[in-house]
């Protein structure tokens, strides 16, 4: 995230093993506020339990570092990254968890990103040797706002970057 997408990040997961903390925090260019994240390894896909959701809400309300607290003007944002995310009907599953998170943390936003899609997006950026200026204009808020982010959200952003004059090769 930091080198390919020029996102500022901090990692707590490896530093504070055994402590209740998200894996880290990210600050995206042109995005309102920090995004706390957790990476979930799961052989057959990660299913976000309501216990996991309560933990995410606690992380948002009590980040491990005061520098990552959300101000009143910022949207509390929690990102889950996994190879696959499963559970019930995908839309109903995501929407119910989004609603539950907002009950616990008003205005909070939940985002799920699949690693294969994020890597494919990153490879398209790297293969194109995209300029630093273009990388800084990736509309992360729009991508994250998709909620249950799939490849089409990343493809839409690649198309937008092309329209803005950034040279991007084939994304496959």
Secondary structure as UniProt FT lines:
FT   HELIX           2..5
FT   STRAND          8..11
FT   TURN            13..18
FT   STRAND          24..27
FT   TURN            29..30
FT   STRAND          35..40
FT   TURN            43..44
FT   STRAND          46..47
FT   HELIX           50..61
FT   HELIX           66..68
FT   TURN            72..73
FT   STRAND          77..82
FT   STRAND          85..86
FT   HELIX           90..104
FT   TURN            106..107
FT   STRAND          109..114
FT   HELIX           115..127
FT   TURN            128..129
FT   HELIX           132..135
FT   TURN            136..137
FT   HELIX           140..145
FT   STRAND          148..149
FT   HELIX           151..163
FT   TURN            164..165
//
